[in-house]
Protein backbone atom coordinates (compact mmCIF):
# COMPACT_ATOMS: atom_id res chain seq x y z
CA UNK A 1 0.00 0.00 0.00
CA UNK A 2 1.35 3.44 -0.96
CA UNK A 3 2.22 5.88 1.81
CA UNK A 4 1.90 8.86 -0.53
CA UNK A 5 -1.29 10.84 0.23
CA UNK A 6 -1.90 11.80 -3.41
CA UNK A 7 -0.50 11.01 -6.82
CA UNK A 8 -0.97 12.48 -10.27
CA UNK A 9 -1.74 10.43 -13.39
CA UNK A 10 1.93 9.43 -13.68
CA UNK A 11 2.13 8.30 -10.06
CA UNK A 12 4.06 11.29 -8.67
CA UNK A 13 3.55 13.42 -5.57
CA UNK A 14 4.89 16.86 -6.49
CA UNK A 15 6.30 19.73 -4.40
CA UNK A 16 7.38 23.09 -5.82
CA UNK A 17 9.41 25.60 -3.81
CA UNK A 18 9.22 29.26 -4.83
CA UNK A 19 12.02 31.46 -3.55
CA UNK A 20 14.77 33.94 -4.36
CA UNK A 21 18.45 33.10 -4.52
CA UNK A 22 20.14 33.23 -1.13
CA UNK A 23 17.33 31.77 1.00
CA UNK A 24 18.42 28.16 0.50
CA UNK A 25 15.50 26.70 -1.48
CA UNK A 26 17.89 24.76 -3.71
CA UNK A 27 19.54 23.04 -0.73
CA UNK A 28 16.15 22.53 0.95
CA UNK A 29 14.87 20.67 -2.11
CA UNK A 30 17.94 18.42 -2.19
CA UNK A 31 17.67 17.60 1.51
CA UNK A 32 13.92 16.93 1.28
CA UNK A 33 14.33 14.52 -1.63
CA UNK A 34 17.30 12.79 0.02
CA UNK A 35 15.44 12.22 3.28
CA UNK A 36 12.38 10.77 1.53
CA UNK A 37 14.45 8.35 -0.54
CA UNK A 38 16.88 7.18 2.15
CA UNK A 39 14.46 6.86 5.04
CA UNK A 40 11.28 5.59 3.37
CA UNK A 41 12.54 3.73 0.34
CA UNK A 42 10.57 5.98 -1.99
CA UNK A 43 11.90 6.96 -5.36
CA UNK A 44 12.51 10.67 -5.67
CA UNK A 45 14.06 13.34 -7.82
CA UNK A 46 14.99 16.98 -7.34
CA UNK A 47 16.35 19.84 -9.41
CA UNK A 48 16.21 23.62 -9.31
CA UNK A 49 15.75 26.36 -11.85
CA UNK A 50 17.39 29.77 -11.62
CA UNK A 51 19.16 32.36 -13.75
CA UNK A 52 22.84 33.15 -14.09
CA UNK A 53 22.72 35.83 -11.39
CA UNK A 54 21.18 33.61 -8.77
CA UNK A 55 21.23 35.70 -5.58
CA UNK A 56 18.13 37.84 -5.29
CA UNK A 57 16.54 36.49 -8.47
CA UNK A 58 13.59 34.06 -8.60
CA UNK A 59 14.41 30.41 -7.89
CA UNK A 60 12.25 27.31 -8.19
CA UNK A 61 13.05 23.92 -6.69
CA UNK A 62 11.11 20.80 -7.72
CA UNK A 63 10.74 17.57 -5.72
CA UNK A 64 9.00 14.41 -6.94
CA UNK A 65 8.23 11.31 -4.88
CA UNK A 66 6.78 8.04 -6.19
CA UNK A 67 6.38 4.42 -5.10
CA UNK A 68 9.41 2.11 -5.54
CA UNK A 69 7.90 0.27 -8.51
CA UNK A 70 7.33 3.49 -10.51
CA UNK A 71 10.01 4.55 -12.97
CA UNK A 72 10.90 8.26 -12.91
CA UNK A 73 10.87 9.27 -16.55
CA UNK A 74 9.54 12.80 -16.07
CA UNK A 75 12.24 15.40 -15.35
CA UNK A 76 10.32 18.49 -16.39
CA UNK A 77 9.34 21.33 -14.04
CA UNK A 78 6.36 20.54 -11.79
CA UNK A 79 3.44 22.48 -13.25
CA UNK A 80 0.67 20.98 -11.10
CA UNK A 81 2.09 20.54 -7.57
CA UNK A 82 0.30 19.12 -4.56
CA UNK A 83 2.30 21.42 -2.27
CA UNK A 84 3.83 24.86 -2.88
CA UNK A 85 6.33 26.40 -0.47
CA UNK A 86 6.79 30.17 -0.75
CA UNK A 87 10.04 31.34 0.87
CA UNK A 88 9.63 35.08 0.14
CA UNK A 89 6.45 37.17 0.11
CA UNK A 90 7.81 39.71 -2.39
CA UNK A 91 7.48 37.02 -5.07
CA UNK A 92 3.74 37.70 -5.17
CA UNK A 93 4.45 40.88 -7.14
CA UNK A 94 6.21 39.22 -10.06
CA UNK A 95 5.56 35.46 -9.90
CA UNK A 96 2.27 33.53 -9.89
CA UNK A 97 3.43 31.25 -7.08
CA UNK A 98 0.21 29.19 -6.92
CA UNK A 99 0.04 28.56 -10.65
CA UNK A 100 -1.19 25.02 -11.33
CA UNK A 101 -1.84 24.17 -7.65
CA UNK A 102 -4.10 21.17 -7.04
CA UNK A 103 -7.65 22.07 -5.88
CA UNK A 104 -7.01 20.45 -2.50
CA UNK A 105 -3.38 21.48 -2.46
CA UNK A 106 -1.48 23.16 0.36
CA UNK A 107 0.40 26.46 0.17
CA UNK A 108 3.08 27.11 2.78
CA UNK A 109 4.11 30.76 3.13
CA UNK A 110 6.94 32.35 5.11
CA UNK A 111 5.09 35.27 6.68
CA UNK A 112 4.26 37.06 9.91
CA UNK A 113 0.82 38.15 8.67
CA UNK A 114 -2.54 36.47 9.26
CA UNK A 115 -4.25 33.91 7.05
CA UNK A 116 -6.84 36.11 5.38
CA UNK A 117 -4.33 38.77 4.31
CA UNK A 118 -2.08 36.16 2.72
CA UNK A 119 -5.04 34.41 1.12
CA UNK A 120 -6.17 37.66 -0.47
CA UNK A 121 -2.73 38.38 -1.94
CA UNK A 122 -2.45 34.85 -3.31
CA UNK A 123 -6.01 35.00 -4.69
CA UNK A 124 -6.54 31.59 -3.12
CA UNK A 125 -10.23 30.68 -3.29
CA UNK A 126 -10.05 27.29 -1.56
CA UNK A 127 -7.59 24.72 -0.30
CA UNK A 128 -5.28 24.77 2.71
CA UNK A 129 -3.01 27.65 3.66
CA UNK A 130 -0.09 27.08 6.04
CA UNK A 131 1.93 29.94 7.51
CA UNK A 132 5.22 29.97 9.38
CA UNK A 133 7.32 32.94 10.49
CA UNK A 134 10.49 31.26 9.23
CA UNK A 135 12.49 34.48 9.09
CA UNK A 136 12.02 35.26 12.79
CA UNK A 137 12.94 31.69 13.71
CA UNK A 138 16.08 31.86 11.55
CA UNK A 139 17.15 35.19 13.07
CA UNK A 140 16.64 33.96 16.63
CA UNK A 141 18.53 30.70 16.01
CA UNK A 142 21.18 32.35 13.77
CA UNK A 143 20.42 29.98 10.89
CA UNK A 144 18.65 30.29 7.54
CA UNK A 145 15.04 30.41 6.46
CA UNK A 146 15.27 27.11 4.55
CA UNK A 147 15.65 24.92 7.65
CA UNK A 148 12.53 26.38 9.28
CA UNK A 149 10.64 25.91 6.01
CA UNK A 150 11.81 22.28 5.90
CA UNK A 151 10.37 21.74 9.38
CA UNK A 152 7.02 23.13 8.26
CA UNK A 153 7.10 21.04 5.06
CA UNK A 154 7.67 17.89 7.13
CA UNK A 155 4.61 18.72 9.20
CA UNK A 156 2.62 19.04 5.98
CA UNK A 157 4.09 15.86 4.45
CA UNK A 158 3.12 13.67 7.38
CA UNK A 159 4.24 10.54 5.53
CA UNK A 160 7.85 11.69 6.05
CA UNK A 161 9.79 10.88 9.23
CA UNK A 162 11.15 14.03 10.96
CA UNK A 163 14.05 12.06 12.43
CA UNK A 164 15.27 11.31 8.93
CA UNK A 165 15.66 15.03 8.25
CA UNK A 166 17.55 15.51 11.49
CA UNK A 167 19.94 12.83 10.25
CA UNK A 168 20.30 14.62 6.91
CA UNK A 169 21.01 17.90 8.74
CA UNK A 170 23.75 16.21 10.75
CA UNK A 171 25.21 14.66 7.61
CA UNK A 172 25.07 17.96 5.70
CA UNK A 173 26.67 20.20 8.33
CA UNK A 174 28.89 17.99 10.52
CA UNK A 175 31.90 17.86 8.21
CA UNK A 176 32.31 21.56 7.35
CA UNK A 177 30.12 23.42 9.86
CA UNK A 178 29.77 21.28 13.01
CA UNK A 179 28.82 24.33 15.09
CA UNK A 180 25.68 24.74 12.94
CA UNK A 181 24.28 21.25 13.51
CA UNK A 182 22.35 21.89 16.75
CA UNK A 183 21.06 25.39 15.74
CA UNK A 184 19.71 23.92 12.49
CA UNK A 185 18.05 21.02 14.28
CA UNK A 186 16.39 23.52 16.65
CA UNK A 187 15.30 25.59 13.67
CA UNK A 188 13.85 22.49 11.98
CA UNK A 189 11.97 21.49 15.13
CA UNK A 190 10.55 24.99 15.59
CA UNK A 191 9.35 25.06 11.98
CA UNK A 192 7.71 21.67 12.52
CA UNK A 193 5.97 22.73 15.74
CA UNK A 194 5.09 26.37 14.96
CA UNK A 195 3.50 26.08 11.52
CA UNK A 196 -0.22 26.90 11.51
CA UNK A 197 -2.97 25.75 9.14
CA UNK A 198 -6.29 27.05 7.89
CA UNK A 199 -8.44 25.21 5.35
CA UNK A 200 -10.90 27.00 3.07
CA UNK A 201 -13.66 24.64 2.00
CA UNK A 202 -13.23 23.14 -1.44
CA UNK A 203 -16.53 23.12 -3.41
CA UNK A 204 -17.57 19.84 -4.98
CA UNK A 205 -16.09 19.50 -8.45
CA UNK A 206 -13.64 22.35 -7.91
CA UNK A 207 -10.61 22.39 -10.17
CA UNK A 208 -7.06 23.38 -9.39
CA UNK A 209 -5.38 26.61 -10.41
CA UNK A 210 -4.67 26.98 -14.08
CA UNK A 211 -0.99 26.74 -14.86
CA UNK A 212 0.36 29.66 -16.86
CA UNK A 213 3.79 29.39 -18.40
CA UNK A 214 5.52 32.80 -18.63
CA UNK A 215 5.99 33.78 -22.24
CA UNK A 216 8.88 35.84 -23.63
CA UNK A 217 8.00 39.48 -24.18
CA UNK A 218 9.67 39.52 -27.59
CA UNK A 219 9.39 37.01 -30.42
CA UNK A 220 10.52 36.73 -34.01
CA UNK A 221 7.84 39.21 -35.11
CA UNK A 222 8.40 41.76 -32.33
CA UNK A 223 12.16 41.46 -31.66
CA UNK A 224 14.07 44.73 -31.78
CA UNK A 225 16.68 45.23 -34.48
CA UNK A 226 20.03 43.84 -33.35
CA UNK A 227 22.23 46.31 -31.49
CA UNK A 228 19.35 48.56 -30.39
CA UNK A 229 19.39 49.42 -26.67
CA UNK A 230 15.82 50.11 -25.57
CA UNK A 231 16.69 51.29 -22.02
CA UNK A 232 19.80 53.40 -22.36
CA UNK A 233 21.60 53.05 -19.05
CA UNK A 234 18.69 54.30 -16.99
CA UNK A 235 17.52 52.55 -13.86
CA UNK A 236 14.18 54.29 -13.41
CA UNK A 237 12.32 51.00 -13.88
CA UNK A 238 14.64 48.93 -11.69
CA UNK A 239 12.87 47.43 -8.67
CA UNK A 240 15.06 45.54 -6.22
CA UNK A 241 12.37 44.78 -3.62
CA UNK A 242 12.38 41.11 -4.63
CA UNK A 243 16.08 40.87 -3.76
CA UNK A 244 15.63 41.76 -0.11
CA UNK A 245 15.80 38.80 2.22
CA UNK A 246 13.45 40.15 4.88
CA UNK A 247 15.23 43.25 6.19
CA UNK A 248 15.74 46.82 5.07
CA UNK A 249 17.32 49.94 6.61
CA UNK A 250 15.07 52.12 8.75
CA UNK A 251 15.88 55.85 8.65
CA UNK A 252 15.43 58.07 11.73
CA UNK A 253 15.92 61.60 10.43
CA UNK A 254 16.11 63.25 13.85
CA UNK A 255 19.29 61.29 14.65
CA UNK A 256 21.02 61.90 11.30
CA UNK A 257 24.14 64.10 11.18
CA UNK A 258 24.20 64.08 7.33
CA UNK A 259 27.75 62.75 7.18
CA UNK A 260 27.10 60.71 4.00
CA UNK A 261 28.82 57.60 5.38
CA UNK A 262 25.77 55.62 4.29
CA UNK A 263 25.84 57.01 0.78
CA UNK A 264 29.52 56.17 0.42
CA UNK A 265 28.89 52.44 0.91
CA UNK A 266 25.50 52.10 -0.81
CA UNK A 267 25.93 50.12 -4.05
CA UNK A 268 22.63 51.25 -5.55
CA UNK A 269 22.32 55.02 -4.96
CA UNK A 270 19.34 54.61 -2.63
CA UNK A 271 19.81 57.76 -0.56
CA UNK A 272 17.98 60.95 -1.49
CA UNK A 273 19.56 64.31 -0.69
CA UNK A 274 18.33 67.89 -0.89
CA UNK A 275 20.17 71.16 -0.70
CA UNK A 276 19.61 73.41 2.32
CA UNK A 277 21.33 75.74 4.76
CA UNK A 278 22.89 74.98 8.11
CA UNK A 279 22.40 77.11 11.24
CA UNK A 280 24.97 79.59 10.00
CA UNK A 281 23.34 79.98 6.62
CA UNK A 282 25.92 77.93 4.76
CA UNK A 283 24.79 75.65 1.94
CA UNK A 284 24.78 71.96 2.82
CA UNK A 285 23.28 68.74 1.53
CA UNK A 286 20.78 67.10 3.90
CA UNK A 287 19.68 63.48 3.80
CA UNK A 288 15.97 63.42 3.00
CA UNK A 289 15.30 59.67 3.05
CA UNK A 290 15.68 56.36 1.23
CA UNK A 291 14.34 55.37 -2.16
CA UNK A 292 13.47 51.77 -1.30
CA UNK A 293 12.78 50.89 -4.93
CA UNK A 294 16.54 50.60 -5.43
CA UNK A 295 17.37 49.03 -2.05
CA UNK A 296 18.32 45.34 -2.04
CA UNK A 297 18.62 45.15 1.74
CA UNK A 298 22.38 44.61 1.99
CA UNK A 299 22.42 46.79 5.19
CA UNK A 300 25.92 48.10 4.50
CA UNK A 301 24.58 51.55 5.35
CA UNK A 302 23.52 50.36 8.81
CA UNK A 303 27.04 49.12 9.49
CA UNK A 304 28.58 52.39 8.28
CA UNK A 305 26.27 54.79 10.16
CA UNK A 306 28.14 56.42 13.10
CA UNK A 307 24.87 57.25 14.91
CA UNK A 308 21.56 55.43 15.41
CA UNK A 309 20.00 57.13 12.38
CA UNK A 310 19.97 53.84 10.46
CA UNK A 311 18.90 50.48 11.85
CA UNK A 312 17.85 47.14 10.43
CA UNK A 313 14.11 46.60 10.29
CA UNK A 314 12.08 43.45 9.58
CA UNK A 315 10.31 44.39 6.38
CA UNK A 316 6.53 44.49 6.56
CA UNK A 317 4.37 44.40 3.47
CA UNK A 318 3.86 47.91 1.98
CA UNK A 319 6.38 49.51 4.39
CA UNK A 320 8.80 50.29 1.56
CA UNK A 321 6.10 51.84 -0.65
CA UNK A 322 4.68 53.94 2.19
CA UNK A 323 8.08 55.23 3.35
CA UNK A 324 9.82 55.57 0.01
CA UNK A 325 11.35 58.97 -0.78
CA UNK A 326 11.47 59.18 -4.57
CA UNK A 327 14.51 60.48 -6.35
CA UNK A 328 14.41 63.16 -9.01
CA UNK A 329 17.06 61.90 -11.39
CA UNK A 330 18.83 64.31 -13.72
CA UNK A 331 19.02 62.96 -17.22
CA UNK A 332 21.41 63.40 -20.06
CA UNK A 333 20.80 62.08 -23.56
CA UNK A 334 19.18 58.73 -22.92
CA UNK A 335 20.42 58.04 -19.41
CA UNK A 336 20.78 58.90 -15.75
CA UNK A 337 23.78 60.58 -14.19
N, C-alpha and C positions, 0 to 999 in steps of 0.2 A: 504494500500500500504506500502511495506517495505521501511524503511529509510536506510537500509544497502546497500552500493554501489555494493557489490558482495557477493556471497555465494557459498560454495562448494556443492557437491552433497548431503550432509547431512543437508544443510541449515545454515552452520556456516560461519561467517567472522572471520578469524584467524590472530592473531598477535603474533610474536615470538620476544622476547628480548634476545639479546646475550650480555653477560657482564662478568665481573669478580666480585667475592665477594668483597664487600666494596663500590661499586658505587651505590647501592640502586636499582638495577633492580627488586629485589623481591618486595620491597615496591611499586615501580612504577607500577608493574603489578597489585597489589592489588588495588591501588588507581584508576587505569584506569578502571578496571572491576567494581568497586563500583560506580564510577561516571556514567558509561553507564547504569547500572541497575537502580540506584535510580532516575536519572534525566530523562531518556527516556523510562523507562518501558520495556527495552529490557531484555531478559534473558542473563546471562553471567556466565562465570566460569573462574577461574584463579588458577594456581599452578606453583611452581618453581621446578627446578631440580638442585641440586648441591651436591658436595661431603662432606665428614665429616669435612675437613679443608676448610671451605668456603672462608675465606678472601684470595683474590689473585688467587683463582682457578676459572675455567670456571663456569658460572652460566647461566641457561636459564630460562626465565619466559614466560608462555603461557597464552594468553587471548583469549577466545572465546565469540563472541556475536551471538545471533540469535533472530528471531522474537518471540513474547510472546507465540504463539501457538506451537512452536517447543520444544519438550522435549530434554534436554541435557543428552544424554546417552553415549557420547564419552568423556572420561576423559584421553585419551592418549596424549602424546606429539604431538604438531602441526608440522607435517612433510611437509605440503604444505601451507605455510602462504601467506596471501595477503600482509602483511607488515612485514618487519624485521627491528628492531631497534638495531644498533650496538653501545654499550656504550664505547668500548675500541678498538682502532685500532690494538693493539698488538695481538688480537685474530686471525687476518688474518693468522698468522704464523702457528697456531696449529688447528684452527677450521674452517670448511667450513661454514661460517656464512650465505651464501645465498643458502645453500642446500635446494632444494625443492621449491624455490620461484616461485610464479605464473609468467607467461610470462609478464603480464602487472602489476606486483607487484611493490611495492615501497620499497627501502632500505634507511633507515635513518642512517647516520653515524656521530658520534661525532668526528669532525676533524677540523683542521685549514688549510688543504690543498685544492687544487682546484679539480673540478669535474673529470677531465680526469685522474689525478693521482690516485684518489680513485677508479675510474672505472677500471683502469688497474689492480690494486691490487686485486680487487674483481672478476676480469674476468667476468664483467657484459657486456654482448653483447647488450642487449636492456632492456627497462623498464625505470622506473623513479628513479633517484638518488636524495636524499635530504641530505644536509649537514648543520650542526649546530656546532658552536664552543662552545659546552656546558661547557667544562672545564673552558674556560676563563670567561664565564658568572658566573659560580659557584664561581670562585675565587674572582671576583669583588664584588659579592653580599654576599660572605661568607656563601654559602649554599653548596648543593651537585649537582653533575652532573644530578642525576635522575629527579629533578624538571624541569631543562631546557629541558631535553629530553621529558618529559611529555608535555611541551608546544609545542614542535615541532610535537609530535605525534598527538596532538589535531588539529593542523593546517592540518595535513595529513588526519585525520579522521574527515572530515568536517561535518559529521552527528552528532558529539558530540558537546555539548554546553560548551564552555570554562568556563562559570560562574559556572557550576556544579563542575568543578575541583577546582575552587577557594573555593567553599564551602567545598569540601573534604579536601583541605589543611588546612582550618581553623579548621575543626573538628579533623584532625589528630594531629595538633601541639598545639592547644589552651590549652589543659589541662596540658601537661607536659612542653612544650617549647613555651610559648606565645610570647617570644621575636623573635621567628623564623617565625612567621606567615607572617608578611609583607615582609621580605626578600625573602621568598619562593614564595609568590605571584608575586613579581617583577621578580624573576627568571623564573617563569612559563610564565609570559607575554613576557619577552624577548625571550624565546625559541619559543613562538608562532609567534612573529613578525620578528625574525631574521633568521629563517630557510629559506634556498634557495633551489630551485628545478631545475633540468635539466632532460629532457626526451629524451631518445634515441629511435628512431623509432622502433616499433615492426613490423617485417615482417609479412605478412599475413600467417596464419597457424603456427606461431611460438609457440613452446611449452615452458613450464616453466623449471626451473633447475631440473635436476634429484636429487632426495633425496638419500643421501648415509648415511646409518646408520653405525657409527663406530663399527668395529668388534674387539673383544679381540685379543691381540697379541698371546696369548697362548690358546690352546685347549686341549682336552683329549689326542690327539696324540702327541702334541708338549710340553706339560707341563713338567717343570723341576722336577726332583726327589725331594720329600719333604725334606725340611731342607737345600737345596742348596741355597747359596747366590750368585747370579750372578754378583752383583756389590758390592764388599767388601768395604764398607765404603768410597768409593771415590766419590767425587762430580764433577769430570771432566765434566760429561754430564749434570750437573744441569744448567738450564737456567731460571732465575727468571724475565726475561723481561716482561712476561705476568702478573706479580704481581704488577708492578708499576702502580700507578693511575694517571700518567700524568706528574710527576716530577722526576728528578734525580739530584744528586749533580754534580755541575760543578767545576772542579779543575783548579785553577790558580797557576801554579807552582812557578811563580816569587814572589808570596806573602807568600809562605809556609815556615814555620820555622822548619818543620820536628819534631814537638813535640810529635807526635803519639797520640794526644788526639782523633783524628778521629778513629784511629785503635782500641783504647780502647773501644769505644762504638759500633763499627760495629758488628752486629750479624752474618755476613756472610763472613768475611775475604775477603772483596773486595779490600783492599788497597795493592798495589804492592810496595815493597821496594827493594833497591839495596845498596850494600855496597860501600862506598867511603871514601874520606878523607876531613876533614874540612880545613880551612885556615892554621891551624897550623900543618897539616899533621897527625892528629889523625884520627883513623878509626871511622866512623859514618854511620848509616843507613839513607838513603835519600829516601823520598817518590817520587816514579817515576810516579804514576798515579793510575787510578781506573780500575779494571776489572769489567766492567758493566754487564758481563754475570751473576755474582753472586749478583748484586745489586737489591733489591726489592723496592728501593725508599723510605725508611723509613725516610731519612733525619736527622737521629740522629747525623750524622757526622757534618752536617751544624750547628746544635745547639751547638756542642761541640767545634768547631773550634774557637780559640782565635783571629784569624786574619780574613781577607777577602779571604783566600785561597780557601774556599769552600762556594758555594752559591747554592740556589735552582734554577733549570732551567726547563722551560717547555720543555718536551721531544719532539724532532722532529724525524720523521722517519729516521732511519739509523744513527742518531747521536751517539748512544751507540756503534754501530759496528765500526764506523769510528774513534772514540776516545777511544776505549777500549785498555787498556794496559794488555796484557795477562800475567798470572802468570806461572812461572815454578815451579810446585809443586814437592817437594821431595816425593819419595814413599818408603814405607817399604813393606813388603810382603802383597800384595793385598790391599793397602790402601794409603791414603794421611795423612801426618802429620797434 
